């Protein structure tokens, strides 16, 4: 009787891992990837001072959809490999690529942002998701959007964009890195700089 019990036990031990592994490793095959119709969109703000980029990536999680917002100075010409010298840099963090030195942040025209709101509407104008009084670190902001079970056309409104006081010497100048003389004494006139931008997109299966 002990021999039969041992054999049965060995058979069960050999079957269970196979069953478990099939359950675990077969799940990714059933996952659906989702994306916006463009992984990179950019648009000039309503007042014309900001060039705002909206970046996204493929994801299988509509409840945790990543977005990156980049606030750039629209009054400066875009930097290209031809306008940025291919030279070595002593700045920590500058990296090399197949095309040479990457464009450092001081040449990327990033504008410091004090706060902004973001609202996403569905095709019928219903609010899907909203965040207010958000901050942007060095002109960049990341959000994890919860789309739920919705897919289809979207309107993404980035509103009440308030540049920080240190941006006073960045906008409308050809020296985007010169902020040491920024006016930090008062908020007078800051409200007149509030800006906004609207993006139209759609959430679809990849």
Secondary structure, DSSP 8 states (H G I E B T S, - for coil): -HHHHHHHHHHHHHHHHHHHHHHHHTSGGG---EEES-SEEEEE-TTSSEEEEEEE--BS-TTSEEEEEEEEETTS----TTTS------STT--EETTEE---GGGTTB--EEEEEEEEE-TTS-EEEEEEEE--BTTEEEEEE--TT--EEEEEEEEEEEE-GGGGGTTTSS-TT--TT---S--TTSGGG-EEEEEEEEEEE-
